[in-house]
Amino acid sequence: MPPALRPWTSSWARDVLVSIIVSAFIIVFLYQPVRVEGTSMLPMLQDQDRLFINKIAYRVGDIHHGDVVVFLYPHDHSKSYIKRVIAVGGDRLKIDHGQVFVNGVPLKEGYVPIRYEDERSQPETIIPPHDYWVMGDHRSISSDSRDFGPVARELIYGKAAFVYWPVDQIGVVR
């Protein structure tokens, strides 16, 4: 190789290597791209949307009511689900003909359009410590804690952060 190209080639190779290492660090420890499969989080998240999940949020912080989380499906850890946290450990939860009550107070759920509501009921239950009750925003079709029960803390591995595809859906997940 001509001497004039050596500094340029080694500089380019170094930059590529550093980029790969930084990208791997971000994906493994901080943010991970995921694809939504299904329509249980409509209208906020649509089938095949691409988003980043924050993997460090729950290593250093707490899970809160209303967070949109990604977790391993309790009955098959090879599958991941994305749902909204409705109740946390210690909360009393009851669903009466679709109306959710947490600690006796009706939950205001502006993220659930009327056309996506359902009439399912759930007797009052107390969420065990370190567990979370999760539900999809499209209540009439969502497979969620009403079907498989509360989700253990150790199964939750990320918080939905930012939709990046499709372009017309770009934005922070709320």
Disulfide bonds with the S-S distance in Angstrom:
none
